[in-house]
């Protein structure tokens, strides 16, 4: 099939995960629908990931494998490069230590063919542990919702798998980088897209998740300390999101204050979306700062 006919890119940012990538590759080989491109963004690996991928590229896989090596910069820079290179209508990120169920691509393309349109940002579906347990429970039984509503309206916590229209990501990319900070969560871009477009709901598993000890979901307190400007930028954006609640906004202000202290920023009030709320968040923000410093000792 000509690449112009392919509607989905599965992209995988990776850093020194030569040992876990084969599980994801094997899952893609088993897909019941192989009308996709696999784009691997190598974020400066030193474990010879490149030779492994070159070996795969030389095989008859039934789908195209694209590989891009870049200087190490963190997960969000991997997203930036993937968004720059992708040329399909839809995209989905499958982390280098995760893998798709055998029918995931078929589910995505079939569901989008029936329900998808320019009115939607894409699809929100389920992530599962390897034992089949749904992370965070099933999604609300609605046709569509805005991304932030999962937390603010439906009180759902836990990972989801998001399939997005690539053109919408291109409109908000690239995500800014702060010198020396590599833990700027790419959810920053997803929330930008999701603030203006709803997502269709698909209560099906699209990804089996295996958390790694060095993964971004772990060591969150160290990430707060190592990338304070990045977290401050995320909190600033979250303050301005539509369809949130007072308690949600206050949490963002508290975290914003602690991130500013960690970063040594003097412009706490100048940059704030609501200076009164930031003032009210000063004391709890200071307490959070000391709590974070205590946790990383």
C-alpha positions as CSV (number, residue, x, y, z in Angstrom):
1,X,0.0,0.0,0.0
2,X,1.3,3.4,-0.9
3,X,2.4,5.6,2.1
4,X,-0.1,8.2,1.0
5,X,-2.9,5.7,1.8
6,X,-1.7,5.1,5.3
7,X,-3.8,7.0,7.9
8,X,-2.0,6.1,11.2
9,X,1.5,6.6,12.6
10,X,2.5,4.7,15.6
11,X,5.4,6.7,17.1
12,X,7.8,5.5,19.8
13,X,10.2,7.9,21.5
14,X,13.0,5.8,23.0
15,X,16.2,6.2,25.0
16,X,18.4,3.2,25.8
17,X,15.5,0.7,25.6
18,X,17.1,-1.8,23.2
19,X,16.0,-4.6,25.6
20,X,12.3,-3.5,25.7
21,X,11.7,-2.4,22.1
22,X,11.4,-6.0,20.7
23,X,8.2,-6.6,22.7
24,X,6.6,-3.6,21.0
25,X,8.0,-4.7,17.6
26,X,6.6,-8.2,18.1
27,X,3.1,-6.7,18.9
28,X,3.2,-4.6,15.7
29,X,4.0,-7.7,13.7
30,X,0.9,-9.4,15.1
31,X,-1.4,-6.5,14.2
32,X,-4.6,-7.7,12.4
33,X,-4.4,-4.5,10.4
34,X,-1.0,-3.3,9.2
35,X,-2.0,-0.1,7.5
36,X,0.3,2.0,9.7
37,X,3.8,3.4,9.9
38,X,6.0,2.8,12.9
39,X,8.2,5.9,13.6
40,X,11.0,5.4,16.1
41,X,12.5,8.6,17.5
42,X,15.9,7.7,19.2
43,X,16.6,10.3,21.8
44,X,20.4,9.8,21.8
45,X,20.6,6.2,22.8
46,X,24.0,4.7,23.6
47,X,22.9,1.1,23.6
48,X,23.1,0.4,19.9
49,X,19.4,0.7,19.4
50,X,20.2,1.9,15.8
51,X,21.6,-1.5,14.7
52,X,18.6,-3.3,16.0
53,X,16.2,-1.1,14.2
54,X,18.2,-1.4,11.0
55,X,17.9,-5.1,11.2
56,X,14.1,-4.8,11.5
57,X,13.9,-2.4,8.6
58,X,15.6,-5.0,6.4
59,X,12.8,-7.5,7.0
60,X,9.4,-7.9,5.3
61,X,7.3,-6.7,8.2
62,X,4.1,-5.7,6.3
63,X,4.5,-2.1,7.5
64,X,7.0,0.7,7.1
65,X,9.5,1.4,9.9
66,X,11.0,4.8,10.0
67,X,13.9,5.7,12.3
68,X,15.3,9.1,13.4
69,X,18.3,9.6,15.7
70,X,18.5,12.9,17.6
71,X,20.6,14.4,20.4
72,X,19.2,13.5,23.8
73,X,16.8,16.1,25.0
74,X,14.0,14.4,26.9
75,X,10.6,12.9,26.0
76,X,9.0,16.2,24.8
77,X,11.8,16.7,22.3
78,X,11.1,13.2,21.0
79,X,7.4,14.2,20.6
80,X,8.5,17.4,18.8
81,X,10.6,15.5,16.3
82,X,7.9,12.9,15.7
83,X,5.3,15.6,15.1
84,X,7.6,17.3,12.7
85,X,8.1,14.1,10.7
86,X,4.7,12.5,10.7
87,X,2.5,12.8,7.6
88,X,-0.5,10.7,8.4
89,X,-4.0,11.8,9.5
90,X,-3.8,10.1,12.9
91,X,-1.0,9.3,15.3
92,X,-0.6,7.5,18.6
93,X,2.4,7.2,20.9
94,X,3.4,3.8,22.2
95,X,6.2,4.1,24.7
96,X,9.3,2.0,24.3
97,X,8.4,-0.2,27.2
98,X,4.8,-0.7,26.2
99,X,3.0,-2.7,23.4
100,X,-0.3,-2.8,21.5
101,X,-2.8,-5.6,21.7
102,X,-3.0,-7.5,18.4
103,X,-6.2,-5.7,17.2
104,X,-5.3,-2.1,18.3
105,X,-4.7,-0.7,14.8
106,X,-7.8,-2.3,13.6
107,X,-9.8,-0.8,16.4
108,X,-8.4,2.7,15.8
109,X,-8.9,2.8,12.1
110,X,-12.3,1.1,12.2
111,X,-13.7,3.4,14.9
112,X,-12.3,6.5,13.3
113,X,-13.8,5.5,9.9
114,X,-17.2,5.2,11.5
115,X,-17.1,8.1,13.9
116,X,-14.2,10.4,13.2
117,X,-14.4,13.9,11.7
118,X,-12.8,17.4,11.9
119,X,-15.0,18.1,14.9
120,X,-12.9,15.9,17.1
121,X,-9.3,15.9,18.3
122,X,-9.1,12.2,18.1
123,X,-9.9,9.2,20.3
124,X,-9.4,8.5,24.0
125,X,-9.2,4.8,24.8
126,X,-7.9,2.6,27.6
127,X,-4.4,1.6,28.9
128,X,-4.1,-1.8,30.6
129,X,-1.6,-3.5,32.8
130,X,-0.2,-6.7,31.3
131,X,-2.6,-8.8,33.4
132,X,-5.5,-7.1,31.6
133,X,-6.5,-4.8,34.5
134,X,-7.7,-1.4,33.2
135,X,-5.7,1.5,34.5
136,X,-8.0,3.9,36.2
137,X,-11.1,2.0,35.3
138,X,-13.4,2.3,32.3
139,X,-14.0,5.6,30.6
140,X,-17.3,7.4,31.1
141,X,-20.2,6.0,29.0
142,X,-20.5,9.0,26.8
143,X,-19.9,9.6,23.1
144,X,-17.3,12.3,23.5
145,X,-15.7,14.6,26.1
146,X,-13.0,17.2,26.5
147,X,-9.7,15.8,27.8
148,X,-9.7,17.8,31.0
149,X,-13.2,16.7,31.9
150,X,-11.9,13.2,32.7
151,X,-10.4,14.7,35.8
152,X,-12.6,17.7,36.6
153,X,-16.1,16.3,35.7
154,X,-15.8,12.6,35.9
155,X,-13.1,12.4,38.6
156,X,-11.2,9.7,36.7
157,X,-7.5,9.2,37.4
158,X,-5.1,7.0,35.6
159,X,-3.5,6.7,32.2
160,X,-5.4,6.7,28.9
161,X,-4.3,6.1,25.4
162,X,-4.9,9.1,23.1
163,X,-5.0,8.9,19.3
164,X,-4.8,12.4,17.8
165,X,-5.2,14.2,14.5
166,X,-1.7,14.9,13.5
167,X,-2.5,18.3,12.0
168,X,-3.7,19.6,15.4
169,X,-0.5,18.6,17.1
170,X,1.5,20.3,14.3
171,X,-0.5,23.5,15.2
172,X,0.8,23.5,18.8
173,X,4.3,22.1,18.3
174,X,7.1,22.4,19.0
175,X,7.0,22.3,22.8
176,X,9.4,24.8,24.3
177,X,12.6,23.5,26.0
178,X,14.3,25.0,29.0
179,X,18.1,24.7,29.3
180,X,19.1,21.7,31.3
181,X,15.5,20.5,31.8
182,X,14.4,17.2,30.2
183,X,11.2,16.4,32.1
184,X,8.7,18.7,30.4
185,X,5.7,16.4,30.0
186,X,4.3,16.4,26.4
187,X,0.8,16.4,27.9
188,X,1.4,20.1,27.7
189,X,0.7,19.9,23.9
190,X,-2.1,17.4,24.3
191,X,-3.9,19.7,26.7
192,X,-3.6,22.5,24.2
193,X,-5.3,20.5,21.6
194,X,-7.8,19.0,24.0
195,X,-8.9,22.4,25.2
196,X,-10.5,23.3,21.9
197,X,-11.6,19.9,20.5
198,X,-13.4,17.0,22.2
199,X,-12.3,13.4,21.9
200,X,-14.3,10.4,20.9
201,X,-14.5,7.8,23.6
202,X,-13.5,4.2,22.9
203,X,-13.7,1.8,25.8
204,X,-11.2,-0.6,24.4
205,X,-7.6,-1.4,25.3
206,X,-5.1,0.1,22.9
207,X,-1.9,-0.4,25.0
208,X,-0.4,-2.7,27.5
209,X,1.7,-0.7,29.9
210,X,4.8,-1.8,31.8
211,X,6.2,0.9,34.0
212,X,10.0,1.0,34.1
213,X,12.0,2.1,37.2
214,X,13.5,5.0,35.2
215,X,10.3,6.0,33.4
216,X,8.8,9.5,33.5
217,X,5.9,8.3,35.6
218,X,8.3,7.5,38.4
219,X,10.5,9.7,40.5
220,X,8.1,12.6,40.1
221,X,9.6,14.6,43.0
222,X,13.0,14.6,41.4
223,X,11.4,15.7,38.2
224,X,9.9,18.7,40.0
225,X,13.4,19.6,41.2
226,X,15.2,18.9,37.9
227,X,12.7,20.6,35.6
228,X,11.0,23.4,37.7
229,X,10.6,25.9,34.8
230,X,9.0,23.2,32.7
231,X,6.5,22.3,35.5
232,X,5.8,26.0,36.1
233,X,4.9,26.4,32.4
234,X,2.6,23.4,32.6
235,X,0.9,24.8,35.6
236,X,0.5,28.2,34.0
237,X,-1.2,26.6,31.0
238,X,-3.5,24.5,33.2
239,X,-4.6,27.6,35.1
240,X,-6.1,28.9,31.8
241,X,-7.8,25.7,30.7
242,X,-11.5,25.9,30.0
243,X,-14.0,23.5,31.8
244,X,-12.1,23.3,35.1
245,X,-13.1,23.8,38.7
246,X,-12.0,26.2,41.4
247,X,-10.2,23.3,43.3
248,X,-8.4,22.3,40.1
249,X,-7.2,25.8,39.5
250,X,-6.1,26.2,43.1
251,X,-4.0,23.0,42.9
252,X,-2.3,24.4,39.8
253,X,-1.5,27.7,41.6
254,X,-0.1,25.8,44.6
255,X,2.2,23.7,42.3
256,X,3.1,26.8,40.3
257,X,4.3,28.6,43.4
258,X,6.4,25.6,44.5
259,X,7.9,25.3,41.0
260,X,8.7,29.0,40.8
261,X,10.6,28.7,44.2
262,X,12.5,25.6,43.0
263,X,13.4,27.5,39.8
264,X,14.4,30.7,41.6
265,X,11.9,32.7,39.5
266,X,11.0,36.2,40.7
267,X,8.1,36.7,38.4
268,X,5.6,34.6,40.3
269,X,2.8,37.2,40.2
270,X,3.7,38.8,36.9
271,X,3.2,35.6,34.9
272,X,0.2,34.3,36.9
273,X,-3.2,33.9,35.2
274,X,-4.9,35.0,38.5
275,X,-2.7,36.9,40.9
276,X,-5.3,36.8,43.7
277,X,-5.3,33.0,43.6
278,X,-1.5,32.9,43.4
279,X,-1.4,35.0,46.5
280,X,-3.8,32.6,48.3
281,X,-1.6,29.7,47.2
282,X,1.6,31.2,48.6
283,X,1.7,29.5,51.9
284,X,0.6,26.0,50.7
285,X,3.0,26.5,47.8
286,X,5.9,27.1,50.2
287,X,4.9,24.1,52.2
288,X,4.8,22.0,49.1
289,X,8.2,23.2,48.2
290,X,9.6,22.0,51.6
291,X,7.8,18.7,51.2
292,X,9.3,18.1,47.8
293,X,12.8,18.9,49.1
294,X,12.2,16.5,52.0
295,X,11.1,13.7,49.6
296,X,14.2,13.8,47.5
297,X,16.7,13.6,50.4
